[in-house]
Amino acid sequence: MLLCLLQVRTWKMHIFTLIQIVCVGALFGVKNSPAGMVYPVVIITLLPLKWILGRFFYTHEEMEAVSVCVCGVGVSVTPYKAGSQ
């Protein structure tokens, strides 16, 4: 766990945590509102958000390290390209 913290700058880790807090707040806000039917859509939009962050704000190595810290496993953020392995 400590190794992943050494691979990501502290301010980027704080930004990632802030984004997570905002997303959780948005999820609870949508779930408890009359627009609660769009809750699954909001969940689905979190995947492109992570892809966008991994593509433009974080390097691939930083995103992998953050995923290991948060999830405990590596999560690839690069989109699958047909025919490549």
N, C-alpha and C positions, 0 to 999 in steps of 0.2 A: 504494500500500500504506500509506503514511504517513497519507493522508487518512482511511482507515477507523479508524486508531488515535485520531485526534482527535475522532471522533464518539462514541466509547464511553468511559465512565469506566474508569479503570485497574482498579479493584477488580472491575468487572463483567467485564472482559476476563480477569482472573485466575480468577474464578469459572467462566467459560466454559471456560478451559483446564483447570481442575481437573475439571470435569464430563467433558471429553473424555478425560482421563487415566483417570478411574474407568471410563468406558465401554469404553475399550480394554482395561483390566485385566479387566473383566467378560467381554469377548469372548474374550480369551485363556484366562481361567479356565474358561469354559464349553466352549470348543473342545478344551481339553486334558483335560477331565474325562470320566467315563463318561456324563455327560449331554450329550455333544457333538452328539447328534441334534437338540437344540433350538437349536443355533447359528443357523439361519436365523430362528427366531422372535425371538431376541434382536436380530438385525439389524433386523428389522421393527419392533421396539419403539422403536428409536432415532428413527424418524420422528415418532411422537406425542410423544416426549420433546422434540424440537426445537420442535414446534408448541406444547406447553405452556409451554416456556421463552419462546418468542416471544410468547405470549399474556399471560402473567402476570408475568414477571420482567423482560423486556426490552421496550423500545418497538419498534415496527415498524422505525423507522430504525436503531436499534441492532442489531437482528437482521440487517438487510440489510448493515450495515457489517461485522459479524462474519462473515457469510457471504462477503462479498467478500474479507476478509482471509484466511479459511481456504481457500475454494474458488477464489477468483479471479473468480467470477461471482456475480451477485445471485441469491439463492434466495428465493422468496416463502414466507412462513410463514403467510399467511392462507389459510384453507380456501376452496376453490372453492364459490361459491354458484350454483346452477342459475339461468340466466336473467339473470345479471349479467355485464356486459362492460365 
